[in-house]
Amino acid sequence: MRIPISVKLITITVALLLLVTVPIALVSSNYFEETSRQREENVNLDYAAARATEVENILGNVVDKVKTSASALMRLNDDTQSALSEDFEMNFNRDKTFLALEILKIDGTSVSSVKKRVKDQHIRDTYKVDPAILARVRSWQQFPILSVAKGTLEIQNATFTGGPSMFTVGIPLVKDSSGRISHIALADVDLGVLQKPFSELKERTFFVVDRRGILLAHSDERRALARQDFNGSESVQIARDSKTPRGQRPVTDRESKVRLYAAYAKTSFGVTVFSEISEDIILEPAREVKRQAFFIAGIVLSGALFVVFLFSLSLTSPIEKLVDLINLVSKGNFDVNASAHVKSLFKDEVGELAVAFDHMTEGLKERDKVKSLFSKFHGSSVTDDLMQGEVGLGGQRKDVIVFFSDIRGFTAFSEKRSPEEVVEMLNEYFGVMVGIINKHGGVVDKFIGDAIMAIWGAPKSSDKDAVHATRACLEMRKGLQELNQRRIARGQPAVMIGMGLHAGPAISGTIGSDERMEYTVIGNTVNTASRIEASTKAFGTDLLVTDDVLALVGDAFKVDYAGAAEVKGRSEALKMYKVRGYKGPNGEYIDIRTPYSDYEAEGADKVKIKDAV
């Protein structure tokens, strides 16, 4: 498959640019991605720690208020309306964060309420609910009172359907003489105190869970109000199992299956603050850098392709013109001027190639002239072999078919005609006969006056050489008839010829000296063929072949036995045959006879007939 140079140039350019830009873009974006990930991990942990500190301060403030208010409530005497009671009520009602405050007495496993204050009017005005619902919330809540009685500060989301949004704080309050906690304080606090720092929805998600994994606050407030259980969260599990107060791990969100980076920070109040951010958000800047890098690479690649395309046109266009010129030269047209057709913009090797191409065509033109001239003397097949160096000096032994023909009465004809008329007749006659010989693969070896010597099987041979030679003789018989018709029409005498074919070994090659050589065939086969041609006069026919020829052609031709004759140079008499026609495609024999095929026999030199039919 032919691949244009322009395609190759563009492909190589694209490959080189991709090999350069893609690794740079990938390495730089991966480095930026890794840097962004590490930086964001640190930032995420810092965010979690900062929010944990903020929650620590909020809860610390709430716990202090609970301790102060509960201590004041413990000192109050319910039977008197003292100034102390008035101060407590005023301070308690002024603090909008508290919804209720209750003191419980712990006696073993028995728990009883000692004192309780509920902001009934505030609850009605703010939350539009009956304050009595707080009692039901407490029973639903299952607050770990015994855990507080053992000295643990407990915080729990106390938001329930139909109730106010709040969380409950339980603290140890009073110890007895044996050091055991006898009283604890439970305070119901507005959830907004914790929720407010987390209410802004940002790219980073913050949330707070208690010891049991229940949400206390979340960036999405609805989830905090729903008291969602986060025990199934991978982030919460990691923080619960970890002994370090702070940490960070990549996790997968259980609902969205999104990859997250989660940081946690534990507080001294038993709640844990979490900061989560999607990996996609972290890596988006790096991915944007990658997209920009590939975008810029695409622009550079497009520009490079355009430049390479223009350059390839300046290169391929003259080369394509040279290809067209080569096609013309291959068809034998050497009159091309590559320098005039091929112009190089950059005065480079392409222009030099056009000049060299012109030099080559000049050489080919001279070689073609020599070949054409040589072919006229030796035939195209001999010329090709000689020019390819395949015919060795000294000759090669080959089995050949040798043909001789001669014009009857040529001497008498020449005596009565001018040399110009004789040459004109010979040229017309040779033009017909040589064309037929060449058509059937024969090689005209030489002209001997009015005689023609031709060979089949040298310099190249085939198993059909004898058939081709015999068919050529039959066609020459018809060709002579057509020639004589033209001569008679012009008032010129008809021409009679004799043809002889013989098969056998001969030496084929070049003979002569270093200054003058000739291609020919030499041997007894050649001499015998000449005698057979001379025998046609004695047998009164225009074509004779030997049984050596018939052995090669088989039954492809219709023949008649002419007789046997002793010829000079042969010790035994030669059997000769008249060829009357050839076998057609359907197996029938087709006669090829003309008024000039047979004539009255006469004596022939160097031929002695032994028997004749």
Secondary structure as the mmCIF struct_conf table of DSSP 4:
data_model
#
loop_
_struct_conf.conf_type_id
_struct_conf.id
_struct_conf.beg_label_comp_id
_struct_conf.beg_label_asym_id
_struct_conf.beg_label_seq_id
_struct_conf.end_label_comp_id
_struct_conf.end_label_asym_id
_struct_conf.end_label_seq_id
HELX_RH_AL_P HELX_RH_AL_P1 ILE A 5 ARG A 75
TURN_TY1_P TURN_TY1_P1 ASP A 78 ASP A 79
HELX_RH_AL_P HELX_RH_AL_P2 ALA A 83 ARG A 94
TURN_TY1_P TURN_TY1_P2 LYS A 96 THR A 97
STRN STRN1 PHE A 98 ASP A 107
TURN_TY1_P TURN_TY1_P3 GLY A 108 THR A 109
STRN STRN2 SER A 110 VAL A 118
HELX_RH_AL_P HELX_RH_AL_P3 ASP A 120 TYR A 127
BEND BEND1 VAL A 129 VAL A 129
TURN_TY1_P TURN_TY1_P4 PRO A 131 ALA A 132
HELX_RH_AL_P HELX_RH_AL_P4 ILE A 133 GLN A 141
TURN_TY1_P TURN_TY1_P5 GLN A 142 GLN A 142
HELX_RH_AL_P HELX_RH_AL_P5 ILE A 145 ALA A 149
TURN_TY1_P TURN_TY1_P6 LYS A 150 GLY A 151
STRN STRN3 GLU A 154 ASN A 157
TURN_TY1_P TURN_TY1_P7 THR A 161 GLY A 162
BEND BEND2 GLY A 163 GLY A 163
BEND BEND3 SER A 165 SER A 165
STRN STRN4 MET A 166 LYS A 175
TURN_TY1_P TURN_TY1_P8 SER A 177 SER A 178
BEND BEND4 GLY A 179 GLY A 179
STRN STRN5 ILE A 181 ASP A 190
TURN_TY1_P TURN_TY1_P9 LEU A 191 LEU A 191
HELX_RH_AL_P HELX_RH_AL_P6 GLY A 192 GLN A 195
HELX_RH_3T_P HELX_RH_3T_P1 LYS A 196 PHE A 198
BEND BEND5 GLU A 200 GLU A 200
BEND BEND6 GLU A 203 GLU A 203
STRN STRN6 ARG A 204 VAL A 209
TURN_TY1_P TURN_TY1_P10 ARG A 211 ARG A 212
BEND BEND7 GLY A 213 GLY A 213
STRN STRN7 ILE A 214 ILE A 214
STRN STRN8 LEU A 215 HIS A 218
BEND BEND8 SER A 219 ASP A 220
HELX_RH_AL_P HELX_RH_AL_P7 GLU A 221 LEU A 225
TURN_TY1_P TURN_TY1_P11 ALA A 226 ARG A 227
STRN STRN9 ASP A 229 ASP A 229
TURN_TY1_P TURN_TY1_P12 ASN A 231 GLY A 232
HELX_RH_AL_P HELX_RH_AL_P8 GLU A 234 ASP A 241
BEND BEND9 THR A 244 PRO A 245
STRN STRN10 ARG A 246 THR A 252
TURN_TY1_P TURN_TY1_P13 ARG A 254 SER A 256
STRN STRN11 ARG A 259 LYS A 266
TURN_TY1_P TURN_TY1_P14 SER A 268 PHE A 269
BEND BEND10 GLY A 270 GLY A 270
STRN STRN12 THR A 272 SER A 278
HELX_RH_AL_P HELX_RH_AL_P9 GLU A 279 SER A 330
TURN_TY1_P TURN_TY1_P15 LYS A 331 GLY A 332
HELX_RH_AL_P HELX_RH_AL_P10 ALA A 338 HIS A 341
TURN_TY1_P TURN_TY1_P16 LEU A 345 PHE A 346
HELX_RH_AL_P HELX_RH_AL_P11 GLU A 349 HIS A 378
HELX_RH_AL_P HELX_RH_AL_P12 SER A 380 GLN A 388
TURN_TY1_P TURN_TY1_P17 GLY A 389 GLY A 389
BEND BEND11 VAL A 391 VAL A 391
STRN STRN13 LEU A 393 LEU A 393
TURN_TY1_P TURN_TY1_P18 GLY A 394 GLY A 394
STRN STRN14 GLN A 396 ILE A 407
TURN_TY1_P TURN_TY1_P19 ARG A 408 GLY A 409
HELX_RH_AL_P HELX_RH_AL_P13 PHE A 410 GLU A 415
TURN_TY1_P TURN_TY1_P20 LYS A 416 LYS A 416
BEND BEND12 ARG A 417 ARG A 417
HELX_RH_AL_P HELX_RH_AL_P14 PRO A 419 LYS A 439
TURN_TY1_P TURN_TY1_P21 HIS A 440 GLY A 441
STRN STRN15 VAL A 443 ILE A 448
TURN_TY1_P TURN_TY1_P22 GLY A 449 ASP A 450
STRN STRN16 ALA A 451 TRP A 456
BEND BEND13 GLY A 457 LYS A 460
TURN_TY1_P TURN_TY1_P23 ASP A 463 LYS A 464
HELX_RH_AL_P HELX_RH_AL_P15 ASP A 465 ALA A 489
TURN_TY1_P TURN_TY1_P24 ARG A 490 GLY A 491
STRN STRN17 ILE A 497 GLY A 512
BEND BEND14 ASP A 514 GLU A 515
STRN STRN18 MET A 517 ILE A 522
BEND BEND15 GLY A 523 GLY A 523
HELX_RH_AL_P HELX_RH_AL_P16 ASN A 524 PHE A 539
TURN_TY1_P TURN_TY1_P25 GLY A 540 GLY A 540
STRN STRN19 THR A 541 THR A 541
BEND BEND16 ASP A 542 ASP A 542
STRN STRN20 LEU A 543 THR A 546
HELX_RH_AL_P HELX_RH_AL_P17 ASP A 547 VAL A 553
TURN_TY1_P TURN_TY1_P26 GLY A 554 ASP A 555
BEND BEND17 ALA A 556 ALA A 556
STRN STRN21 PHE A 557 VAL A 567
TURN_TY1_P TURN_TY1_P27 LYS A 568 GLY A 569
BEND BEND18 SER A 571 GLU A 572
HELX_LH_PP_P HELX_LH_PP_P1 ALA A 573 ALA A 573
STRN STRN22 LEU A 574 LYS A 583
TURN_TY1_P TURN_TY1_P28 PRO A 585 ASN A 586
BEND BEND19 GLY A 587 GLY A 587
STRN STRN23 TYR A 589 ASP A 591
TURN_TY1_P TURN_TY1_P29 PRO A 595 SER A 597
STRN STRN24 ASP A 598 ASP A 598
TURN_TY1_P TURN_TY1_P30 ASP A 605 LYS A 606
STRN STRN25 VAL A 607 ALA A 612
#
